[in-house]
Amino acid sequence: CSCASELCPERTEKRLTHDISRPCNDVIQFYVPVSIVMGLGICIGVPAIYIWLIHYHKNYIQQLAVMGQNREERWQHRVDTSHNKAVSLYSILDIKWVYFKIGVLVINFLVILPSIFLSWHPPGWAIFILGILAVYFFLSAIAQPYITRKMDLFSTSCVLALCFFALLVVLVAWGVNLPSDLLRITLVILVLTPIAG
C-alpha cells in the first residue's frame, strides 16, 4: 500500500485496511469524503451552531420581565429563570461577553492546527502554540469575561499554567536540557490548577 508510508511513515503495517492484498486506491475513496464532511462539520458547523444558539437564546431571555438594579443583575435573573439547553454556553459570562466561548473554540482550533501543518518542524509548532496561548492569556486577563472575580481568576490561572507548560515545550524542542524536577512541578501545577478552582 503505497500511501501507508506517506500517512504513517514511522509504522510498517497496512493501517488503511485489514486486507493487505487490496490496493490503497480501493480503500482511500471511503476515507476522503468522510474526512471532508467531518472537517467541515467540526470547523464550521460547531461554531455556527454555537453562534445560533447563543444569539437565539440571548434575544429570548432579554425579553423576559425581571427585576434588578442594573443591566447585569437583570441579565443574571433572566439567565437563572430561563431553562433552556444552551444556558451553559453563556450563563457564567458577563452580558457583553456572551460570545466568549466562540473565541475559546477558535483558539482551540488554532492550537490543534499546528499539529497538522507544522508537525515537520517541532520548534515552530511549539512557538506557534505558545503564541496562541499567550494571546489567550492576555485577552482573558484584560477582558475578565466571567460574572465573578473568582471565575476570571481561575480561568486566567489555568491559561497561565498552559503558557508555562508551552514555554517548557519550546525549550525542549530547541534542545535545552531542563531539570526533571521542573517538568514534574509543571505537571503537578497543570493537574492542581483546575482542581483548586
Phi, psi and chi 1 to 4 in degrees:
 res  aa     phi    psi   chi1   chi2   chi3   chi4
   1 CYS       -  106.5 -177.1      -      -      -
   2 SER   -67.5  -34.4   59.3      -      -      -
   3 CYS   -79.4  -13.7   60.6      -      -      -
   4 ALA   -63.6  -38.4      -      -      -      -
   5 SER   -67.9  -28.2   58.6      -      -      -
   6 GLU   -79.2  -39.9  -64.0  175.3   13.7      -
   7 LEU   -72.4  -41.1  -67.6  172.8      -      -
   8 CYS  -135.5   76.5  -53.1      -      -      -
   9 PRO   -65.8  -23.9   20.4  -30.1      -      -
  10 GLU   -83.5   -5.8   71.4  -80.9    2.4      -
  11 ARG  -114.6  155.3  -57.8 -178.1   70.1   96.3
  12 THR  -110.7  -20.8   56.1      -      -      -
  13 GLU   -76.9  160.7   73.0  -92.0   19.4      -
  14 LYS   -84.6  100.9  -45.5  -60.8 -174.1 -154.8
  15 ARG   -87.3  -15.4  -62.0 -176.5   65.4 -162.0
  16 LEU   -78.2  -21.6  -68.4  179.2      -      -
  17 THR  -153.6  148.6  177.3      -      -      -
  18 HIS   -75.3  -28.1  -66.7  -64.3      -      -
  19 ASP   -92.3   99.1 -177.3    4.5      -      -
  20 ILE   -71.3   -8.5   60.6  172.7      -      -
  21 SER   -79.0  -16.1   65.1      -      -      -
  22 ARG   -84.0  136.7  -62.7 -175.6   63.6 -171.8
  23 PRO   -72.1  156.9   22.3  -29.5      -      -
  24 CYS   -61.5  -34.1  -94.7      -      -      -
  25 ASN   -62.0  -24.7  -67.6  -23.7      -      -
  26 ASP   -76.9  -21.4  -68.9  -12.4      -      -
  27 VAL  -106.0  -36.2 -178.7      -      -      -
  28 ILE   -62.5  -26.9 -161.2   76.5      -      -
  29 GLN   -64.1  -22.1   60.7 -173.0  -20.2      -
  30 PHE   -83.5  -24.7  -61.1  107.1      -      -
  31 TYR   -82.6  -38.4  -73.0   87.8      -      -
  32 VAL   -62.6  -51.2  173.4      -      -      -
  33 PRO   -61.3  -40.3  -18.7   28.8      -      -
  34 VAL   -65.8  -40.2  171.8      -      -      -
  35 SER   -62.9  -41.0  -60.0      -      -      -
  36 ILE   -66.2  -46.1  -68.9  171.2      -      -
  37 VAL   -62.5  -44.4  169.5      -      -      -
  38 MET   -64.0  -41.7  -70.2  -64.5  -68.0      -
  39 GLY   -62.1  -46.8      -      -      -      -
  40 LEU   -66.4  -41.8  -69.1  175.2      -      -
  41 GLY   -62.7  -41.3      -      -      -      -
  42 ILE   -80.3  -46.3  -67.4  170.2      -      -
  43 CYS   -76.1  -29.9  -63.9      -      -      -
  44 ILE  -112.6  -44.1  -63.2  172.8      -      -
  45 GLY   -65.5  -43.6      -      -      -      -
  46 VAL   -64.8  -51.4  171.2      -      -      -
  47 PRO   -59.5  -37.1  -22.0   31.7      -      -
  48 ALA   -64.5  -42.4      -      -      -      -
  49 ILE   -70.7  -33.5 -162.1   71.2      -      -
  50 TYR   -60.8  -48.9  -90.7   36.1      -      -
  51 ILE   -61.4  -44.7  -69.1  169.2      -      -
  52 TRP   -63.4  -46.3  179.9   81.5      -      -
  53 LEU   -61.4  -46.6  -76.8  170.1      -      -
  54 ILE   -64.6  -45.7  -66.2  170.4      -      -
  55 HIS   -62.1  -46.1  179.6   73.5      -      -
  56 TYR   -62.3  -50.5  174.9   81.1      -      -
  57 HIS   -72.9  -31.6  -70.6  -67.0      -      -
  58 LYS   -62.5  -46.3  177.5 -173.8  170.8 -171.5
  59 ASN   -64.2  -37.1  -70.6  -18.4      -      -
  60 TYR   -66.9  -49.3  166.3   71.0      -      -
  61 ILE   -74.5  -19.9   67.0  174.9      -      -
  62 GLN   -70.8  -15.8  -79.4 -178.0  -31.9      -
  63 GLN   -87.5   -9.8  -63.8  171.2    9.0      -
  64 LEU   -71.8  135.4  -63.4  175.4      -      -
  65 ALA   -85.4  112.9      -      -      -      -
  66 VAL  -136.0  161.8  -66.5      -      -      -
  67 MET   -95.7  151.2  -58.6  -63.1  -69.5      -
  68 GLY   177.5  154.3      -      -      -      -
  69 GLN   -75.6  -32.9  -63.4  -64.8  -36.8      -
  70 ASN  -144.0  179.5   54.6   41.1      -      -
  71 ARG   -61.8  -42.3 -178.9  175.4  148.7 -175.6
  72 GLU   -65.6  -40.6  -61.4  -57.9  -34.0      -
  73 GLU   -66.7  -41.2 -164.9  172.8  -47.0      -
  74 ARG   -65.0  -36.9  -71.5 -168.2  -63.8  -87.3
  75 TRP   -59.8  -46.1  167.4 -105.4      -      -
  76 GLN   -65.4  -38.2  -80.8  -50.0  -58.4      -
  77 HIS   -64.2  -40.4  -76.0  -51.8      -      -
  78 ARG   -64.9  -43.2  -72.9 -173.7  176.8  112.0
  79 VAL   -62.1  -42.0  168.5      -      -      -
  80 ASP   -65.8  -35.3  -66.8  -20.3      -      -
  81 THR   -85.4   -9.7   56.0      -      -      -
  82 SER   -94.3  121.3  141.2      -      -      -
  83 HIS  -108.2   67.7  -57.4  -71.7      -      -
  84 ASN  -110.6  166.0   61.3   69.0      -      -
  85 LYS   -72.7  -20.6  -57.6  -66.1 -176.2 -173.4
  86 ALA   -94.5    6.3      -      -      -      -
  87 VAL   -61.5  -28.6   74.7      -      -      -
  88 SER   -68.5  -17.6   63.6      -      -      -
  89 LEU   -72.8  -24.9  -68.2  174.7      -      -
  90 TYR  -140.4   -5.3   56.2   78.6      -      -
  91 SER   -64.6  -29.0   60.8      -      -      -
  92 ILE   -93.6    3.2   59.0  173.9      -      -
  93 LEU  -103.3  150.6  -63.4  167.4      -      -
  94 ASP   -64.0  152.0 -165.0  -29.8      -      -
  95 ILE   -57.7  -36.1 -174.3  171.7      -      -
  96 LYS   -78.2   -7.5   61.4 -174.2  175.0 -173.8
  97 TRP  -118.0   28.6  -66.4  106.1      -      -
  98 VAL   -62.9  -23.1  -70.0      -      -      -
  99 TYR   -94.0   12.4  -66.2  101.7      -      -
 100 PHE   -59.8  -35.7 -174.5   74.4      -      -
 101 LYS   -66.0  -25.2  -77.1 -153.0  174.8  178.3
 102 ILE   -65.2  -43.0  -53.8  -61.8      -      -
 103 GLY   -61.4  -40.7      -      -      -      -
 104 VAL   -63.8  -39.3  172.1      -      -      -
 105 LEU   -62.9  -43.3 -164.8   62.9      -      -
 106 VAL   -62.1  -42.6  170.0      -      -      -
 107 ILE   -62.4  -39.7  -72.5  169.9      -      -
 108 ASN   -60.5  -42.2  -71.1  -22.6      -      -
 109 PHE   -63.2  -40.5  -74.6  143.1      -      -
 110 LEU   -67.3  -28.3  -69.8  176.1      -      -
 111 VAL   -75.5  -33.0  166.9      -      -      -
 112 ILE   -77.2  -35.5  -67.7  168.6      -      -
 113 LEU   -53.7  -43.0  -79.6  176.7      -      -
 114 PRO   -60.0  -29.8  -19.7   28.1      -      -
 115 SER   -65.4  -19.6   64.1      -      -      -
 116 ILE   -92.9  -46.7  -60.0  169.2      -      -
 117 PHE   -99.4  -16.9  -61.8  108.2      -      -
 118 LEU  -118.2   17.6  -71.6  174.9      -      -
 119 SER   -63.6  -23.7   58.3      -      -      -
 120 TRP   -76.4  -11.6   54.4  -87.4      -      -
 121 HIS  -131.7   81.7 -168.0  -95.8      -      -
 122 PRO   -53.3  -42.8  -25.6   33.9      -      -
 123 PRO   -62.6  -41.5  -24.5   34.8      -      -
 124 GLY   -64.2  -38.9      -      -      -      -
 125 TRP   -61.1  -46.8  174.8   76.3      -      -
 126 ALA   -66.4  -40.7      -      -      -      -
 127 ILE   -65.8  -40.6  -70.3  169.5      -      -
 128 PHE   -61.2  -45.9 -176.3   81.6      -      -
 129 ILE   -64.6  -41.6  -71.2  177.7      -      -
 130 LEU   -60.5  -41.5  175.5   59.9      -      -
 131 GLY   -62.7  -44.5      -      -      -      -
 132 ILE   -62.6  -44.9  -67.3  -64.4      -      -
 133 LEU   -67.2  -34.6  -70.3  173.6      -      -
 134 ALA   -65.5  -42.2      -      -      -      -
 135 VAL   -62.8  -42.7  168.4      -      -      -
 136 TYR   -61.5  -41.5 -177.4   23.1      -      -
 137 PHE   -61.4  -48.1  167.7   72.4      -      -
 138 PHE   -65.8  -38.9  -74.5  112.8      -      -
 139 LEU   -63.5  -43.3  -72.4  176.3      -      -
 140 SER   -65.9  -40.5  179.4      -      -      -
 141 ALA   -68.4  -36.9      -      -      -      -
 142 ILE   -80.3  -45.0  -67.1  168.4      -      -
 143 ALA   -72.8  -40.2      -      -      -      -
 144 GLN    44.8   68.1  -62.0 -173.3   -3.8      -
 145 PRO   -78.4  -11.8   29.9  -34.0      -      -
 146 TYR   -86.2  163.5  -64.4   95.4      -      -
 147 ILE   -77.6  -18.5   55.9  173.8      -      -
 148 THR  -124.0  152.9   65.2      -      -      -
 149 ARG   -63.0  -36.7 -178.4   83.9  174.0  151.2
 150 LYS   -61.5  -43.4 -178.1 -178.2  176.7 -178.0
 151 MET   -64.4  -41.4  -71.7 -179.0 -176.3      -
 152 ASP   -62.2  -44.7  -77.1  -37.7      -      -
 153 LEU   -64.6  -41.6 -175.0   60.8      -      -
 154 PHE   -63.6  -47.2  169.9   65.3      -      -
 155 SER   -61.3  -46.6  172.7      -      -      -
 156 THR   -65.5  -37.5  -54.3      -      -      -
 157 SER   -64.9  -41.2  -59.9      -      -      -
 158 CYS   -62.5  -43.2  -73.9      -      -      -
 159 VAL   -67.8  -37.9  179.6      -      -      -
 160 LEU   -62.6  -41.6 -177.9   60.4      -      -
 161 ALA   -61.8  -40.4      -      -      -      -
 162 LEU   -65.2  -38.3  -73.5  172.9      -      -
 163 CYS   -62.1  -44.0  -75.4      -      -      -
 164 PHE   -62.0  -42.9 -176.7   67.8      -      -
 165 PHE   -63.1  -42.8 -177.4   70.6      -      -
 166 ALA   -63.4  -36.0      -      -      -      -
 167 LEU   -62.9  -41.6  176.9   61.9      -      -
 168 LEU   -63.2  -38.7  -66.9 -177.5      -      -
 169 VAL   -63.0  -40.1  171.1      -      -      -
 170 VAL   -61.4  -45.9  168.8      -      -      -
 171 LEU   -62.7  -41.8  -65.4  174.7      -      -
 172 VAL   -66.1  -39.5  168.8      -      -      -
 173 ALA   -63.7  -30.5      -      -      -      -
 174 TRP   -88.1    5.7  -77.7  103.9      -      -
 175 GLY    85.7   15.0      -      -      -      -
 176 VAL   -77.8  129.8  176.8      -      -      -
 177 ASN   -81.3  117.1  -71.5  -33.8      -      -
 178 LEU  -105.8  146.6  -62.0  174.1      -      -
 179 PRO   -62.7  139.6   -7.9   13.2      -      -
 180 SER   -63.6  -29.6   58.8      -      -      -
 181 ASP   -63.3  -35.9  -69.9  -20.0      -      -
 182 LEU   -63.4  -41.4 -178.0   61.8      -      -
 183 LEU   -66.1  -39.6  -62.6  174.4      -      -
 184 ARG   -65.0  -42.9  -73.6 -168.4 -166.4   99.4
 185 ILE   -61.5  -41.3  -69.3  168.6      -      -
 186 THR   -62.7  -43.2  -55.1      -      -      -
 187 LEU   -63.5  -39.1  -70.3  174.2      -      -
 188 VAL   -63.4  -42.8  168.9      -      -      -
 189 ILE   -62.1  -43.2  -69.4  171.6      -      -
 190 LEU   -63.8  -32.2  -73.9  172.8      -      -
 191 VAL   -80.4  -42.2  170.1      -      -      -
 192 LEU   -78.4  -28.6  -69.4 -177.5      -      -
 193 THR   -59.2  -49.7  -56.0      -      -      -
 194 PRO   -65.0  -34.3  -19.4   31.0      -      -
 195 ILE   -66.6  -39.6  -65.0  171.7      -      -
 196 ALA   -65.0  -27.5      -      -      -      -
 197 GLY   -73.1      -      -      -      -      -
